[in-house]
Amino acid sequence: MDFILWIFLASNFLFWLAGWSVFLRFRELPRVDPAVPISGLKLSVVIPARNEEDNLSRLLPSLCDPSFAAHEILVVDDHSTDRTAEVAREHGATVIPGSALPQGWYGKPWACQQGADAATGEWLLFLDADLIVSPGGLRRLAALAVAEPTAVHSVGPWHRIDRAYEELSAFFNAIMILGMNAFTVKGSGAREIGLFGQAMLLSKPSYEAVDGHCRVKAKVLENFHLSRDFREAGIACRCYLGRGTLTMRMFPGGFGDLVAGWSKGFVSGAGNTPRGAMIGISAWLSGLIMITIALAFLPVADFHQQLFIGLLYLLGVIQCRHVFRHAGSFHYLNAVFFPISLVFYQAVFFRALRRKKAGGKVSWKGRDVA
């Protein structure tokens, strides 16, 4: 029994080490010297919006950046039943009334396509309505276009936590980031780097080179599929973390919204994650699960084994804290008691997987999306 337990504990440590392979090189947007001019960049901001009056009242004012002004701000009103259009106009945005959803299209790709078609700028910045741009953030985004104009740039926003139940998003946020395959030991040299769907910056020629959103019109997580299209077209994909540039608060509507929101396409996202990233994520999660299981052996373990189990748990806490603080404003106690968020993640993921296999639908904002 002692030998088997030591083998199990040693395996825990190896999985813990392997987990570092997918989050060793987190990268945030570089700071921009305010003295360096960014002129002549005609940036069109495109915001798909369906019943987003509250979110737009926060996002649109944050886009008023004295250090850089967008060429235009376009809000595509996707048949909202609230004051989305009115709020957008009140804040100076141009509202594009969304046309009827064509056969074979999902709502967000269609809204993005309409916004891009109406844009008159040379650059497109797609933003989800639930984001907030930090002071100077728009300038930092524009600087990416100047620094590497041939690439597609995407940003994973920093998750702002306001209520206790939102802490349960920790592993979902972390895995969403790690699934981009952009922060591994290989860094930007990885072959299959994805794109964050919340914020994407690219030139119009790059967008048109992949037929815009047409090829991903019926995809739940269109960003995964767009990244493949860009790679096939020889266009590089770049990913950054948004702390200090973009923030978001996810699912303020309550616990039910959180479960439904993460269920939306997370199973599909797992199926589209690059193999190398999936192996690393699986190793990381497996290590944390094994560390949690190891706690059950404390009553039967000898003193040295108990010390080793305690050390493993501490290492798991350190690792989770490192990842969580890059993903959002998660409380340090979330990392200390990581098994709680881990069990919640597993429960929601496998519930969504079971529903998908049974042919069930996932609804979001009044539409079936998966």
N, C-alpha and C positions, 0 to 999 in steps of 0.2 A: 504493500500500500504506500509506504514511504517513497519507494522508487518511482512508482507511477505518479504520485503527487508532484515529485520534483520534476519529472518530465513535463507534466502539465504546466507547472509554473514556469519552467524554462521556455516552453512554447509561447506562453503569454508574453514573455519579454521579447522574443523574436518578432512576434506580431506587432508589438509596440514599436520596435525599431523600424519595421517595414512601413508603418503608417507615416513616418516622417517623409517618405519618398514623395508624397503627393502634396505636402504643404510646407516644404522647406524654403521656398522662395516667393513668399507673398510680395506683391508689388502694388503700390498705390500710385496715383497720378503724380507726376513730378511737379514741384512748385515752379511757378513762372515768375521771372524777374519783371516787376511792374514797369521797369524802364524800357523793356524790350517791346517795341510796337508790334501789334498784330493787326495789320491793316489790309484792306482789300479782300477779306474773307467774307463772302456772302453766305451766311449760315441760316438755313431754314429749319426751325424747330417744328417737328410734327408730333402732335399729342393725340393718340386715339383715345376717345372718351365715351363711356357709356354709363350714365348716371354717376357722374363724378363731380357734382357741384361742390362738395366739401373739399375734396382733394385739390381741385383746380383753384380754389380760393387760397390755398397755400403754395402750390407750385408756381402759378403765374406771377405773383409778386416776387418770388425768389429769382425769376429770370431777368428781373430789372437790375442788371449788373453794370455799375458805372464804369468798370474797367473794360467791358466789351459788350457791344449791343448786337443782338441777333438781327439779321436782315428782315426776318418775319417770324411770327409765331402763329402756327396753324393748329386749331383744335378741330378734329374731325368728330362731329357729334353723331355717334352711332345709335340713333333712334332712342335717345334718352327720354325718360319720363319725368325727370326732375328739372332743375334750373341750370343744367350744364351749359347750354348755349348762352343764356343770359349772363351767367357768371363769367364765362370766357370773354364776352363782349365788354363787360364792365371793366375788365382788366386789360383791355386793349388788344386782345387776340383776334385774329380773323377766324370766323367760324365757318367750317365747311359742313353743310348738312349731308350726312351720309345717305347715299342712295340705297335702294333695296339690296339685300344680301343676295348675290347671284348663287345659282345652284352650284354646289361643290366648294363654296368658300366658307371659311370660319370668319367670325366677326373681326378679330384683331388684324389678321393679315389684310382683309378687305379695307379696313379703316386706314391702315398704314399705306396701302397702295393708293388710295384716293388722296391722301395727304401728300404723298410724294409726287403724284401726277399734277397736283395744284401748285407745288412749290416752285418758286422762281429763283431760289438761291442755287449756288454751285455745290453747296454741301448740305447734307441732310443729317439732322440730329433727331432720332426717334426717342421719345421719352414717355415712360408710363406716367399716368396722371397722379399716382400716389407718391411721386418723388418730390423732394425739396432740394433745390440747388443751393449749396453753401456759398457764402460771399467769396467772390473770385473764382467760383467753380466753372462758370461758363467760359471764362477766359482760359482756364487750364484745359478745358475740353477743346477750345479753338486752337490752343497751342499744339495739341496732338496732330491736328490736321496740317499745321505748318511744318511740324517736325518730320512727319512721315505721311505725306499726302497720298501715297499709293495703297495704304493699308486700310482695313476696317478696324475701328477701335470700339471696344465695348467696355462698360463699367458695371461692376456689381455693387449696387448701392449699400451703404452701411445701414444696418437695421436698427432703428430707434425703438427701444422697448419702453412702453409707458405703463402697461398693466401686467400683473403677475402671470396670467395665462399665456402671454406672448413669449415668456421665457421658454415655453415648450417648443418653439420654432428653432431652437439652437442647432440641432443636428440637421434639420432640413436646410437651413441657411448654409451650414458648413458644407454639406454634401453638394448643394447647388454650386458653390464656389469651386470645390475640388473637382467636380465633374467637368469643368472647363478644360482640365488638363494643362492649364497655363502656369501653374505655380509649383510644378514638380522640380526635381533636381535638375532636369534639363532646361527649365525656364522657357524662354521664347523659342528654344531650339526643338521643342517637342513637335511631333509631326501632326497630330490631330488636335489642334487647339480649337475650342469652341467659341461661342459668343454669348454674352449675357443678353437676355431679352429685354431687360428694363431700360437700357440706355445704349444706343448704338449710333456711332458717328461714321459717316462715309461720304465720299464724293458721289455726285450724280452719275458720272460715267461708270463707277464701280457698281452702283446699284443697278444700272441698266445692263451691265455686263452679265448679270445673272437673272435678267427678266424681272427684277424687282421681287415682289412677294408672290408672283404668279405660280412659281414652282412649289411654293410652300402654302398654297391657299387653303389646304385642308389638313394642316398640321397643328397639333395642340401646342407643341413647343417649337415654333417655327425657327427660333434662333439656332437650334442644333442643326437643322437641315440647311439653313442659310450658310452656316459656316462651311459645310461640305461643298456647297455650290461655289462659294468664294475660293476655296482651296483648288477646286477643279479648274477655276478660271485663272489660277495663278495669282490670286490676291491674298496677301497675308492677313491673318486675324490676330489682333492684339487684345489682351484682357488686362484690366486694372481693377483694384479694389477701390471703393468710393469714399473711404473715410476722409473727411475734409473737403469733399467735392459734391457727393450726392448722398442723401439720406432718404430713408423710407420708413414708414410705419405700416406694417402689414396686418391686415385683418382686424381693424379697430372695432368691427361689428360684433365681436365676441368669439367665444370658444368654437361655436358651430361653424362660423366663417373660416376660422383657422383650419379646422379639420377638412372642410370642403375645399378650401383654397389649395392646401398642400396635396390633397388627393387628386386635384386637377392636373393630370398629365405627369405626376411624379413617377408613376410606373413606366410610362413611355420614355421619360427622361432617362431612367436607368437603362432602358434598352438601347438608347442612343449614345450613351457615354462611351468614350474611347476605351478600348480594352485595357491599356496600361493604367489609366486613371481608375477604372473599375476594380482592377486587381489591388491597387493601392488603397482605395476606399474600403474594399472588402477586408483587407488585412487590418486596417485601422479599426473598423467596427468589430471584427472578430476578436481582436486583442482586447477591446473594451468589454465585450460580452464575456470573454473568458476571465478577465479581471473581476467582473461582477460575480461570476459563478464561483471564483476562487474564495470569495468571502464566506461562502457556505461551508468551506472546509476549515475555517478557523477553529471550531470546537474540537476537531479531531487532529489538527496539525500539531507538530511539536513546536517548541519555542522558535527555532531557527526558521521553520516554515512560516510561522505566523509573522515573523519579522519580514520575510521575503514577500508575503502577501500584502503586508502593509506598505512595503516599498513599491510594489507593483501598482497598488491603488494610488499612491502619491504620484507616481509617474503618469498614470492615466489622468489624474487631475491636472497636472502641469501641461500635458498635451492638449487636453480639452480647453484649458484656459487660453493657451496660445492661439488655438483656432477660433474660439468663440470671440475673443476680443478683436480679431481682425474682421469678423463677420458682423458685429454689431455691439450695442451697449448692454450685452448680457451681464448679469450680476455674477460676481466671482463665485457665489454660492451655487450657481448653476453648474459650474465646473466641479465644485467640491462634491455635489450630489448628482454627478453626471448620469448614474443609472436611471434616474427618474425620466429625464429627457430622452435617454436612449430607449427605454421601454416604450415610451409614447411614440417615438419615431417608428419603431418596429411594428407597433400595433396599427398605426395609420397606414403604413406602407403595405402591410400584408392584407389589411382590410380592402384597400384600393385594388390590390392585385387580385384578390378573390372576386371582387365585384367585376373587374374587367374580364376575368376568365368566365364568369357566369353570364356575360353579355350585358351587364348593368351599365347605366349611363351616369356620367358625372356632369352635373349642371353647374353653370357659373353665370351670374348676372342674367338669369332667365333663359339661358340657352344650354342645350346639350353640347358638350365640348369633347367628350371622350366616352 
